[in-house]
Amino acid sequence: MKKEKEELETELEESDEPTAETEAEETDGALAEETNEGQEKEGEPKKGLFNKKKEKKKDKKDEQIEDLTDRLKRQMAEFENFRKRTEKEKSQMYAMGAKSIVEKVLPVIDNFERGLFAVPEEQKEDPFVDGMNKIYKQMMTMLEEAGVKPIEAVGAEFDPEYHNAVMHIEDDSLGENIIAEELLKGYMYHDAVVRHSMVKVAN
């Protein structure tokens, strides 16, 4: 019995050792696995210029929306420019109209001043003269509130933008180009000259 047991153990040990056939099978299996891995890698899409995804084109609706939005913005800008231009034209037309009215009123003011200047000193307390003087002052106040004001002349230096020299005198008591006398009063409407002052210039 002991001998038979030893023979069985020897046979089991021999069966556990790898044979040439077993080694060959294992080698073939490893090669097959490597081949499969290589095939899988080769089957993957290669990265390159031709494999890049094509850029998605814009939808026609999106293009129409962008076009309409651009048109709307342009029209809003044009309307804003038109509104500003219209307001500027209106203000210019108003200024021109007001200036034209002032020009027509000025001769009336001139006649008031001439009439009041010609009144003798002893008649200045007369009720009629006093009434005319009050009307004249009221008209001047109204013009001043509307933006009309007289141009400074006597004693000021001659300025061709505001004064119109119609006479020239020599006077040692006055400096060069100093206005000695105002022959007709000039007026301005805001920053625009309505009528130049007619003046006499010294030296």
N, CA, C and O of each residue as an XYZ file, in Angstrom:
812
protein
N       0.822     -1.198      0.000
C       0.000      0.000      0.000
C       0.864      1.258      0.000
O       0.583      2.206     -0.734
N       1.841      1.268      0.765
C       2.706      2.441      0.838
C       3.359      2.719     -0.481
O       3.538      3.878     -0.855
N       3.722      1.672     -1.202
C       4.371      1.839     -2.486
C       3.424      2.401     -3.497
O       3.800      3.264     -4.290
N       2.172      1.920     -3.486
C       1.173      2.413     -4.435
C       0.884      3.893     -4.185
O       0.709      4.648     -5.141
N       0.829      4.321     -2.934
C       0.586      5.704     -2.594
C       1.673      6.605     -3.120
O       1.372      7.691     -3.615
N       2.940      6.198     -3.033
C       4.049      6.980     -3.515
C       4.005      7.110     -5.010
O       4.345      8.162     -5.551
N       3.574      6.018     -5.721
C       3.481      6.067     -7.171
C       2.424      7.067     -7.612
O       2.623      7.774     -8.600
N       1.269      7.145     -6.877
C       0.199      8.087     -7.219
C       0.651      9.536     -7.033
O       0.328     10.381     -7.867
N       1.369      9.840     -5.991
C       1.869     11.184     -5.755
C       2.842     11.592     -6.833
O       2.836     12.747     -7.257
N       3.687     10.669     -7.297
C       4.648     10.958     -8.364
C       3.925     11.309     -9.640
O       4.334     12.226    -10.353
N       2.808     10.563     -9.954
C       2.043     10.819    -11.170
C       1.365     12.197    -11.118
O       1.313     12.896    -12.130
N       0.841     12.594     -9.929
C       0.187     13.910     -9.801
C       1.161     15.045     -9.992
O       0.810     16.048    -10.614
N       2.375     14.928     -9.481
C       3.390     15.956     -9.641
C       3.772     16.115    -11.097
O       3.976     17.226    -11.584
N       3.866     14.977    -11.793
C       4.226     15.044    -13.208
C       3.130     15.709    -14.032
O       3.400     16.423    -14.998
N       1.843     15.448    -13.612
C       0.737     16.049    -14.374
C       0.655     17.562    -14.164
O       0.136     18.245    -15.046
N       1.142     18.136    -13.034
C       1.103     19.594    -12.759
C       2.129     20.353    -13.573
O       1.927     21.549    -13.782
N       3.221     19.757    -14.053
C       4.257     20.448    -14.795
C       3.757     20.787    -16.175
O       3.129     19.952    -16.825
N       4.023     22.009    -16.648
C       3.527     22.430    -17.967
C       4.193     21.659    -19.077
O       5.414     21.508    -19.093
N       3.412     21.180    -19.986
C       3.919     20.430    -21.125
C       4.184     21.373    -22.260
O       3.839     22.553    -22.199
N       4.812     20.840    -23.321
C       5.137     21.663    -24.494
C       3.876     22.120    -25.181
O       3.813     23.232    -25.705
N       2.847     21.245    -25.183
C       1.592     21.601    -25.854
C       0.898     22.726    -25.112
O       0.336     23.636    -25.720
N       0.944     22.652    -23.770
C       0.294     23.695    -22.959
C       0.960     25.036    -23.180
O       0.290     26.060    -23.311
N       2.291     25.025    -23.223
C       3.014     26.266    -23.445
C       2.710     26.844    -24.806
O       2.617     28.061    -24.967
N       2.556     25.982    -25.777
C       2.254     26.457    -27.130
C       0.890     27.100    -27.176
O       0.698     28.138    -27.810
N      -0.079     26.460    -26.484
C      -1.434     27.018    -26.456
C      -1.447     28.391    -25.788
O      -2.118     29.307    -26.264
N      -0.698     28.540    -24.670
C      -0.664     29.820    -23.979
C      -0.036     30.895    -24.858
O      -0.505     32.033    -24.875
N       1.033     30.541    -25.595
C       1.698     31.510    -26.477
C       0.754     31.962    -27.574
O       0.674     33.145    -27.905
N       0.021     30.966    -28.146
C      -0.928     31.318    -29.218
C      -2.030     32.228    -28.694
O      -2.465     33.128    -29.412
N      -2.499     32.022    -27.458
C      -3.550     32.865    -26.870
C      -3.071     34.294    -26.654
O      -3.821     35.241    -26.892
N      -1.833     34.459    -26.209
C      -1.295     35.805    -25.982
C      -1.167     36.554    -27.288
O      -1.469     37.746    -27.355
N      -0.714     35.853    -28.350
C      -0.594     36.495    -29.649
C      -1.954     36.910    -30.188
O      -2.098     37.968    -30.802
N      -2.951     36.061    -29.948
C      -4.304     36.392    -30.431
C      -4.826     37.631    -29.733
O      -5.442     38.491    -30.363
N      -4.579     37.728    -28.419
C      -5.034     38.908    -27.689
C      -4.349     40.170    -28.198
O      -4.999     41.202    -28.368
N      -3.015     40.097    -28.447
C      -2.299     41.260    -28.965
C      -2.816     41.664    -30.334
O      -2.933     42.848    -30.651
N      -3.131     40.628    -31.159
C      -3.653     40.910    -32.505
C      -4.995     41.607    -32.422
O      -5.251     42.557    -33.163
N      -5.873     41.135    -31.508
C      -7.196     41.763    -31.336
C      -7.065     43.211    -30.878
O      -7.790     44.086    -31.350
N      -6.109     43.467    -29.928
C      -5.912     44.823    -29.464
C      -5.430     45.716    -30.593
O      -5.880     46.855    -30.717
N      -4.513     45.210    -31.421
C      -4.019     45.983    -32.547
C      -5.107     46.291    -33.540
O      -5.178     47.393    -34.083
N      -6.000     45.260    -33.787
C      -7.104     45.491    -34.717
C      -8.055     46.538    -34.182
O      -8.561     47.375    -34.929
N      -8.302     46.485    -32.848
C      -9.190     47.487    -32.266
C      -8.596     48.889    -32.406
O      -9.316     49.842    -32.704
N      -7.280     49.017    -32.190
C      -6.640     50.323    -32.321
C      -6.676     50.806    -33.757
O      -6.902     51.987    -34.018
N      -6.447     49.867    -34.712
C      -6.485     50.262    -36.114
C      -7.894     50.636    -36.548
O      -8.087     51.470    -37.432
N      -8.877     50.004    -35.910
C     -10.267     50.301    -36.259
C     -10.742     51.642    -35.761
O     -11.754     52.142    -36.252
N     -10.048     52.263    -34.790
C     -10.431     53.566    -34.289
C     -10.202     54.634    -35.351
O      -9.226     54.563    -36.098
N     -11.087     55.621    -35.426
C     -10.923     56.677    -36.440
C      -9.691     57.513    -36.140
O      -9.495     57.990    -35.022
N      -8.882     57.676    -37.147
C      -7.675     58.485    -36.984
C      -8.038     59.961    -36.962
O      -8.907     60.420    -37.704
N      -7.351     60.689    -36.097
C      -7.573     62.128    -36.009
C      -6.839     62.808    -37.157
O      -5.667     62.524    -37.406
N      -7.522     63.695    -37.849
C      -6.913     64.411    -38.953
C      -7.833     65.487    -39.469
O      -8.928     65.690    -38.943
N      -7.384     66.180    -40.509
C      -8.169     67.275    -41.077
C      -9.468     66.782    -41.672
O     -10.488     67.468    -41.600
N      -9.440     65.567    -42.275
C     -10.614     65.072    -42.971
C     -11.654     64.498    -42.019
O     -12.811     64.308    -42.393
N     -11.236     64.222    -40.787
C     -12.163     63.636    -39.816
C     -12.802     64.661    -38.905
O     -13.625     64.317    -38.056
N     -12.418     65.954    -39.082
C     -13.036     66.990    -38.261
C     -14.497     67.152    -38.633
O     -14.881     67.035    -39.797
N     -15.293     67.420    -37.628
C     -16.717     67.624    -37.883
C     -16.919     68.910    -38.671
O     -16.326     69.946    -38.369
N     -17.738     68.823    -39.648
C     -18.044     70.001    -40.444
C     -18.803     71.006    -39.591
O     -19.664     70.638    -38.791
N     -18.467     72.298    -39.778
C     -19.156     73.341    -39.025
C     -20.616     73.389    -39.426
O     -20.967     73.323    -40.604
N     -21.428     73.500    -38.443
C     -22.872     73.518    -38.681
C     -23.282     74.853    -39.292
O     -23.010     75.917    -38.735
N     -23.931     74.779    -40.430
C     -24.380     75.997    -41.099
C     -25.528     76.622    -40.340
O     -26.308     75.934    -39.681
N     -25.624     77.989    -40.445
C     -26.707     78.699    -39.768
C     -28.035     78.354    -40.407
O     -28.152     78.198    -41.623
N     -29.014     78.243    -39.560
C     -30.359     77.983    -40.052
C     -30.898     79.221    -40.765
O     -30.544     80.345    -40.409
N     -31.740     79.024    -41.753
C     -32.309     80.146    -42.501
C     -33.111     81.071    -41.596
O     -33.112     82.288    -41.778
N     -33.784     80.485    -40.631
C     -34.565     81.313    -39.696
C     -33.652     82.219    -38.879
O     -33.978     83.382    -38.640
N     -32.508     81.688    -38.450
C     -31.566     82.513    -37.687
C     -31.021     83.647    -38.549
O     -30.868     84.773    -38.077
N     -30.729     83.347    -39.819
C     -30.248     84.388    -40.717
C     -31.298     85.475    -40.926
O     -30.973     86.662    -40.957
N     -32.570     85.062    -41.072
C     -33.648     86.039    -41.240
C     -33.806     86.899    -39.992
O     -34.038     88.105    -40.091
N     -33.683     86.285    -38.824
C     -33.802     87.035    -37.563
C     -32.685     88.067    -37.460
O     -32.934     89.214    -37.090
N     -31.445     87.666    -37.787
C     -30.326     88.601    -37.734
C     -30.517     89.746    -38.731
O     -30.222     90.901    -38.424
N     -31.013     89.416    -39.922
C     -31.232     90.445    -40.942
C     -32.299     91.440    -40.497
O     -32.124     92.650    -40.637
N     -33.409     90.923    -39.958
C     -34.482     91.802    -39.491
C     -34.040     92.648    -38.300
O     -34.408     93.818    -38.195
N     -33.257     92.060    -37.412
C     -32.746     92.811    -36.256
C     -31.833     93.943    -36.714
O     -31.908     95.056    -36.192
N     -30.970     93.659    -37.690
C     -30.070     94.699    -38.216
C     -30.871     95.818    -38.878
O     -30.561     96.995    -38.695
N     -31.903     95.455    -39.649
C     -32.740     96.477    -40.288
C     -33.446     97.344    -39.253
O     -33.527     98.563    -39.402
N     -33.957     96.701    -38.198
C     -34.652     97.443    -37.149
C     -33.723     98.435    -36.471
O     -34.110     99.575    -36.217
N     -32.491     98.007    -36.173
C     -31.529     98.906    -35.534
C     -31.206    100.095    -36.435
O     -31.103    101.228    -35.966
N     -31.048     99.828    -37.741
C     -30.745    100.908    -38.679
C     -31.896    101.911    -38.765
O     -31.675    103.121    -38.795
N     -33.131    101.392    -38.804
C     -34.291    102.272    -38.887
C     -34.450    103.110    -37.620
O     -34.811    104.285    -37.688
N     -34.178    102.499    -36.464
C     -34.248    103.255    -35.209
C     -33.203    104.360    -35.180
O     -33.487    105.464    -34.716
N     -31.990    104.078    -35.673
C     -30.935    105.110    -35.722
C     -31.324    106.229    -36.682
O     -31.122    107.408    -36.388
N     -31.888    105.851    -37.841
C     -32.324    106.870    -38.803
C     -33.443    107.731    -38.228
O     -33.461    108.946    -38.423
N     -34.374    107.098    -37.519
C     -35.476    107.860    -36.926
C     -34.970    108.820    -35.861
O     -35.458    109.946    -35.759
N     -33.985    108.383    -35.059
C     -33.422    109.251    -34.025
C     -32.727    110.457    -34.663
O     -32.862    111.582    -34.184
N     -31.982    110.214    -35.746
C     -31.326    111.325    -36.456
C     -32.364    112.270    -37.054
O     -32.199    113.489    -37.013
N     -33.432    111.704    -37.609
C     -34.497    112.537    -38.182
C     -35.159    113.386    -37.104
O     -35.453    114.560    -37.329
N     -35.395    112.792    -35.927
C     -36.025    113.541    -34.833
C     -35.144    114.704    -34.385
O     -35.633    115.814    -34.180
N     -33.840    114.448    -34.233
C     -32.934    115.516    -33.819
C     -32.860    116.613    -34.880
O     -32.865    117.802    -34.563
N     -32.790    116.193    -36.143
C     -32.713    117.176    -37.219
C     -33.985    118.019    -37.290
O     -33.926    119.223    -37.539
N     -35.144    117.374    -37.069
C     -36.417    118.092    -37.099
C     -36.524    119.101    -35.958
O     -36.995    120.222    -36.148
N     -36.080    118.686    -34.766
C     -36.114    119.603    -33.624
C     -35.202    120.802    -33.863
O     -35.548    121.933    -33.522
N     -34.028    120.545    -34.455
C     -33.111    121.645    -34.746
C     -33.717    122.601    -35.770
O     -33.619    123.819    -35.623
N     -34.340    122.049    -36.800
C     -34.965    122.891    -37.824
C     -36.118    123.706    -37.239
O     -36.311    124.871    -37.587
N     -36.884    123.070    -36.338
C     -37.999    123.792    -35.710
C     -37.491    124.967    -34.881
O     -38.037    126.068    -34.942
N     -36.436    124.715    -34.105
C     -35.890    125.803    -33.287
C     -35.333    126.925    -34.160
O     -35.475    128.103    -33.830
N     -34.697    126.555    -35.277
C     -34.172    127.573    -36.179
C     -35.308    128.372    -36.825
O     -35.216    129.591    -36.974
N     -36.382    127.668    -37.206
C     -37.532    128.355    -37.804
C     -38.188    129.296    -36.796
O     -38.607    130.401    -37.140
N     -38.270    128.838    -35.546
C     -38.861    129.693    -34.502
C     -38.001    130.942    -34.298
O     -38.521    132.052    -34.183
N     -36.674    130.746    -34.256
C     -35.774    131.894    -34.072
C     -35.886    132.865    -35.244
O     -35.888    134.080    -35.052
N     -35.979    132.326    -36.453
C     -36.103    133.196    -37.624
C     -37.411    133.980    -37.594
O     -37.443    135.166    -37.922
N     -38.505    133.296    -37.192
C     -39.794    133.975    -37.109
C     -39.800    135.064    -36.053
O     -40.306    136.163    -36.282
N     -39.225    134.748    -34.875
C     -39.167    135.734    -33.804
C     -38.300    136.926    -34.206
O     -38.635    138.077    -33.925
N     -37.190    136.633    -34.860
C     -36.305    137.714    -35.307
C     -37.009    138.620    -36.314
O     -36.854    139.841    -36.286
N     -37.787    138.000    -37.204
C     -38.524    138.795    -38.197
C     -39.542    139.715    -37.533
O     -39.710    140.861    -37.950
N     -40.223    139.215    -36.498
C     -41.214    140.041    -35.787
C     -40.527    141.200    -35.063
O     -41.018    142.329    -35.073
N     -39.388    140.905    -34.436
C     -38.652    141.945    -33.721
C     -38.219    143.050    -34.685
O     -38.297    144.234    -34.360
N     -37.767    142.653    -35.863
C     -37.358    143.650    -36.857
C     -38.517    144.587    -37.225
O     -38.307    145.776    -37.466
N     -39.731    144.047    -37.267
C     -40.895    144.877    -37.605
C     -41.322    145.765    -36.445
O     -41.897    146.833    -36.655
N     -41.040    145.325    -35.211
C     -41.431    146.099    -34.036
C     -40.453    147.248    -33.767
O     -40.839    148.286    -33.229
N     -39.191    147.055    -34.145
C     -38.162    148.052    -33.824
C     -38.467    149.465    -34.353
O     -38.217    150.431    -33.633
N     -38.991    149.629    -35.572
C     -39.332    150.997    -36.000
C     -40.365    151.670    -35.105
O     -40.339    152.888    -34.927
N     -41.280    150.873    -34.539
C     -42.262    151.439    -33.603
C     -41.557    151.945    -32.353
O     -41.864    153.020    -31.839
N     -40.598    151.142    -31.871
C     -39.807    151.550    -30.696
C     -39.034    152.833    -31.013
O     -38.960    153.743    -30.188
N     -38.464    152.894    -32.211
C     -37.712    154.095    -32.607
C     -38.607    155.342    -32.583
O     -38.192    156.403    -32.116
N     -39.827    155.201    -33.087
C     -40.746    156.352    -33.115
C     -41.151    156.788    -31.704
O     -41.282    157.983    -31.438
N     -41.349    155.824    -30.805
C     -41.637    156.161    -29.413
C     -40.488    156.974    -28.823
O     -40.707    158.005    -28.186
N     -39.269    156.502    -29.040
C     -38.108    157.192    -28.479
C     -37.944    158.598    -29.067
O     -37.628    159.542    -28.343
N     -38.157    158.731    -30.358
C     -38.042    160.056    -30.973
C     -39.114    161.011    -30.433
O     -38.843    162.175    -30.138
N     -40.327    160.489    -30.313
C     -41.420    161.331    -29.808
C     -41.193    161.761    -28.374
O     -41.394    162.928    -28.037
N     -40.768    160.813    -27.507
C     -40.541    161.158    -26.109
C     -39.332    162.085    -25.955
O     -39.311    162.938    -25.068
N     -38.332    161.916    -26.815
C     -37.151    162.776    -26.737
C     -37.480    164.216    -27.151
O     -36.869    165.174    -26.677
N     -38.445    164.334    -28.032
C     -38.806    165.677    -28.533
C     -39.741    166.434    -27.597
O     -39.993    167.618    -27.821
N     -40.256    165.797    -26.567
C     -41.181    166.472    -25.644
C     -40.401    167.484    -24.800
O     -39.372    167.128    -24.225
N     -40.855    168.712    -24.713
C     -40.176    169.718    -23.866
C     -40.207    169.306    -22.402
O     -41.087    168.560    -21.974
N     -39.262    169.787    -21.659
C     -39.143    169.422    -20.254
C     -40.390    169.795    -19.459
O     -40.796    169.048    -18.569
N     -41.007    170.942    -19.765
C     -42.174    171.385    -18.990
C     -43.436    170.566    -19.295
O     -44.423    170.657    -18.565
N     -43.408    169.767    -20.370
C     -44.583    168.971    -20.721
C     -44.443    167.487    -20.353
O     -45.339    166.690    -20.631
N     -43.346    167.131    -19.744
C     -43.127    165.720    -19.421
C     -44.072    165.200    -18.343
O     -44.274    163.993    -18.215
N     -44.650    166.118    -17.571
C     -45.605    165.706    -16.545
C     -47.026    165.635    -17.093
O     -47.959    165.300    -16.363
N     -47.187    165.940    -18.336
C     -48.511    165.876    -18.960
C     -49.028    164.431    -18.932
O     -48.259    163.511    -19.211
N     -50.302    164.207    -18.603
C     -50.831    162.831    -18.527
C     -50.673    162.048    -19.828
O     -50.394    160.850    -19.799
N     -50.847    162.712    -20.963
C     -50.691    162.009    -22.255
C     -49.255    161.543    -22.449
O     -49.011    160.403    -22.845
N     -48.307    162.430    -22.168
C     -46.891    162.078    -22.316
C     -46.524    160.974    -21.332
O     -45.777    160.050    -21.653
N     -47.070    161.097    -20.125
C     -46.779    160.068    -19.113
C     -47.327    158.704    -19.557
O     -46.675    157.678    -19.365
N     -48.520    158.699    -20.147
C     -49.106    157.440    -20.645
C     -48.275    156.831    -21.764
O     -48.064    155.618    -21.789
N     -47.798    157.664    -22.696
C     -46.958    157.169    -23.791
C     -45.628    156.606    -23.267
O     -45.106    155.610    -23.768
N     -45.114    157.273    -22.262
C     -43.856    156.803    -21.674
C     -44.041    155.437    -21.019
O     -43.170    154.572    -21.113
N     -45.182    155.252    -20.356
C     -45.458    153.955    -19.715
C     -45.640    152.855    -20.758
O     -45.191    151.729    -20.543
N     -46.286    153.155    -21.875
C     -46.445    152.159    -22.951
C     -45.080    151.772    -23.521
O     -44.810    150.601    -23.787
N     -44.223    152.788    -23.702
C     -42.880    152.526    -24.219
C     -42.097    151.598    -23.279
O     -41.449    150.654    -23.730
N     -42.163    151.872    -21.985
C     -41.451    151.047    -21.010
C     -42.014    149.623    -20.978
O     -41.269    148.654    -20.825
N     -43.335    149.511    -21.124
C     -43.963    148.194    -21.134
C     -43.494    147.381    -22.352
O     -43.222    146.186    -22.235
N     -43.404    148.023    -23.496
C     -42.931    147.344    -24.701
C     -41.477    146.906    -24.560
O     -41.111    145.809    -24.983
N     -40.653    147.758    -23.969
C     -39.251    147.399    -23.778
C     -39.099    146.228    -22.811
O     -38.243    145.364    -23.002
N     -39.938    146.204    -21.768
C     -39.911    145.080    -20.823
C     -40.327    143.785    -21.513
O     -39.739    142.729    -21.279
N     -41.350    143.877    -22.370
C     -41.813    142.702    -23.097
C     -40.728    142.166    -24.028
O     -40.520    140.955    -24.103
N     -40.040    143.054    -24.732
C     -38.972    142.623    -25.629
C     -37.806    142.006    -24.862
O     -37.208    141.023    -25.300
N     -37.498    142.593    -23.726
C     -36.401    142.055    -22.911
C     -36.728    140.654    -22.416
O     -35.854    139.787    -22.404
N     -37.968    140.418    -22.009
C     -38.376    139.089    -21.566
C     -38.349    138.079    -22.712
O     -38.157    136.884    -22.490
N     -38.542    138.565    -23.935
C     -38.508    137.681    -25.102
C     -37.092    137.410    -25.589
O     -36.895    136.615    -26.508
N     -36.100    138.062    -24.981
C     -34.711    137.824    -25.364
C     -34.104    138.917    -26.210
O     -33.015    138.750    -26.759
N     -34.804    140.047    -26.323
C     -34.293    141.167    -27.120
C     -33.629    142.172    -26.185
O     -34.191    142.546    -25.156
N     -32.451    142.596    -26.551
C     -31.743    143.584    -25.731
C     -30.970    144.543    -26.634
O     -30.512    144.147    -27.706
N     -30.818    145.813    -26.207
C     -30.079    146.787    -27.020
C     -28.578    146.521    -26.972
O     -28.062    145.966    -26.003
N     -27.896    146.923    -28.025
C     -26.442    146.766    -28.111
C     -25.776    147.986    -27.481
O     -26.168    149.121    -27.750
N     -24.774    147.750    -26.646
C     -24.035    148.853    -26.036
C     -23.242    149.591    -27.110
O     -22.628    148.977    -27.983
N     -23.267    150.909    -27.028
C     -22.614    151.687    -28.088
C     -21.754    152.822    -27.534
O     -20.527    152.727    -27.563
N     -22.361    153.880    -27.038
C     -21.629    155.077    -26.634
C     -20.593    154.731    -25.561
O     -20.921    154.156    -24.523
N     -19.332    155.094    -25.836
C     -18.239    154.841    -24.905
C     -17.577    153.495    -25.104
O     -16.513    153.245    -24.538
N     -18.183    152.620    -25.896
C     -17.594    151.301    -26.144
C     -16.688    151.356    -27.367
O     -16.779    152.285    -28.170
N     -15.820    150.371    -27.508
C     -14.939    150.306    -28.669
C     -15.729    149.804    -29.882
O     -16.581    148.923    -29.770
N     -15.429    150.376    -31.010
C     -16.142    150.006    -32.231
C     -15.881    148.536    -32.592
O     -14.739    148.079    -32.625
N     -16.980    147.811    -32.861
C     -16.894    146.400    -33.242
C     -17.773    146.205    -34.472
O     -18.992    146.354    -34.383
N     -17.185    145.876    -35.607
C     -17.979    145.749    -36.837
C     -19.052    144.666    -36.777
O     -19.986    144.679    -37.578
N     -18.929    143.735    -35.842
C     -19.950    142.696    -35.725
C     -21.248    143.245    -35.127
O     -22.321    142.676    -35.331
N     -21.143    144.360    -34.384
C     -22.323    144.908    -33.713
C     -22.631    146.341    -34.155
O     -23.768    146.798    -34.028
N     -21.629    147.048    -34.669
C     -21.802    148.466    -34.978
C     -21.599    148.741    -36.465
O     -20.836    148.064    -37.153
N     -22.305    149.752    -36.923
C     -22.172    150.216    -38.296
C     -21.765    151.692    -38.265
O     -22.583    152.552    -37.941
N     -20.518    151.984    -38.598
C     -19.991    153.352    -38.526
C     -20.430    154.139    -39.758
O     -20.109    153.775    -40.889
N     -21.159    155.207    -39.524
C     -21.631    156.052    -40.629
C     -20.955    157.425    -40.610
O     -21.038    158.170    -41.587
N     -20.287    157.762    -39.500
C     -19.589    159.042    -39.390
C     -18.297    158.842    -38.616
O     -18.159    157.914    -37.820
N     -17.347    159.752    -38.878
C     -16.057    159.696    -38.187
C     -15.654    161.106    -37.771
O     -15.722    162.040    -38.570
N     -15.234    161.255    -36.514
C     -14.822    162.569    -36.006
C     -13.476    162.447    -35.305
O     -13.038    161.358    -34.935
N     -12.828    163.611    -35.134
C     -11.584    163.667    -34.367
C     -11.902    164.296    -33.016
O     -12.418    165.411    -32.945
N     -11.592    163.577    -31.954
C     -11.876    164.065    -30.610
C     -10.762    163.578    -29.695
O     -10.608    162.379    -29.462
N      -9.974    164.551    -29.171
C      -8.842    164.193    -28.314
C      -9.284    163.651    -26.960
O      -8.518    162.969    -26.280
N     -10.501    163.951    -26.575
C     -10.977    163.476    -25.265
C     -11.362    161.996    -25.301
O     -11.555    161.381    -24.252
N     -11.473    161.432    -26.481
C     -11.839    160.014    -26.635
C     -10.662    159.236    -27.210
O      -9.811    159.785    -27.909
N     -10.636    157.972    -26.904
C      -9.576    157.111    -27.421
C      -9.813    156.734    -28.877
O     -10.761    157.195    -29.513
N      -8.927    155.885    -29.386
C      -9.020    155.461    -30.783
C     -10.132    154.439    -30.959
O     -10.267    153.508    -30.165
N     -10.930    154.623    -32.012
C     -12.038    153.718    -32.345
C     -13.071    153.622    -31.228
O     -13.667    152.565    -31.018
N     -13.280    154.705    -30.525
C     -14.311    154.751    -29.486
C     -15.560    155.413    -30.066
O     -15.481    156.415    -30.776
N     -16.706    154.832    -29.748
C     -17.962    155.359    -30.275
C     -18.328    156.639    -29.523
O     -18.470    156.636    -28.300
N     -18.474    157.718    -30.265
C     -18.781    159.025    -29.655
C     -20.275    159.268    -29.557
O     -20.736    159.924    -28.622
N     -21.050    158.740    -30.522
C     -22.495    159.006    -30.523
C     -23.233    157.852    -31.214
O     -22.740    157.244    -32.164
N     -24.422    157.584    -30.699
C     -25.269    156.551    -31.304
C     -26.392    157.241    -32.081
O     -27.201    157.970    -31.506
N     -26.431    157.004    -33.388
C     -27.437    157.621    -34.236
C     -28.709    156.781    -34.337
O     -29.808    157.325    -34.449
N     -28.562    155.469    -34.298
C     -29.726    154.559    -34.314
C     -29.379    153.343    -33.463
O     -28.359    152.689    -33.680
N     -30.232    153.053    -32.501
C     -29.944    151.972    -31.554
C     -30.043    150.609    -32.241
O     -30.960    150.333    -33.014
N     -29.064    149.782    -31.925
C     -29.069    148.409    -32.442
C     -29.595    147.433    -31.399
O     -29.562    147.709    -30.199
N     -30.086    146.272    -31.878
C     -30.669    145.277    -30.977
C     -30.185    143.875    -31.339
O     -29.816    143.585    -32.476
N     -30.204    143.025    -30.320
C     -29.863    141.608    -30.498
C     -31.019    140.749    -30.013
O     -31.704    141.089    -29.049
N     -31.223    139.638    -30.693
C     -32.188    138.628    -30.235
C     -31.396    137.396    -29.816
O     -30.886    136.646    -30.648
N     -31.307    137.210    -28.489
C     -30.424    136.183    -27.919
C     -28.991    136.470    -28.386
O     -28.418    137.490    -28.002
N     -28.399    135.587    -29.210
C     -27.007    135.799    -29.635
C     -26.903    136.321    -31.064
O     -25.798    136.476    -31.585
N     -28.027    136.591    -31.696
C     -28.024    137.048    -33.097
C     -28.316    138.541    -33.162
O     -29.162    139.057    -32.432
N     -27.605    139.219    -34.041
C     -27.828    140.646    -34.236
C     -29.056    140.843    -35.113
O     -29.108    140.356    -36.242
N     -30.054    141.570    -34.579
C     -31.256    141.887    -35.358
C     -31.016    143.131    -36.199
O     -31.403    143.204    -37.365
N     -30.367    144.106    -35.573
C     -30.041    145.343    -36.281
C     -28.770    145.935    -35.697
O     -28.638    146.060    -34.480
N     -27.832    146.300    -36.568
C     -26.580    146.911    -36.124
C     -26.839    148.358    -35.650
O     -27.731    149.051    -36.139
N     -26.038    148.760    -34.705
C     -26.120    150.163    -34.235
C     -25.442    151.077    -35.245
O     -24.331    150.807    -35.701
N     -26.116    152.148    -35.583
C     -25.518    153.175    -36.456
C     -24.830    154.190    -35.547
O     -25.477    154.838    -34.725
N     -23.513    154.322    -35.704
C     -22.747    155.089    -34.731
C     -21.795    156.082    -35.402
O     -21.514    156.009    -36.598
N     -21.316    157.007    -34.577
C     -20.290    157.965    -34.964
C     -19.014    157.589    -34.189
O     -19.026    157.542    -32.959
N     -17.926    157.323    -34.907
C     -16.697    156.824    -34.290
C     -15.648    157.930    -34.238
O     -15.470    158.689    -35.190
N     -14.954    158.000    -33.094
C     -13.923    159.029    -32.908
C     -12.554    158.455    -33.205
O     -12.252    157.296    -32.917
N     -11.710    159.346    -33.812
C     -10.307    159.055    -34.031
C     -10.110    157.772    -34.886
O      -8.975    157.384    -35.164
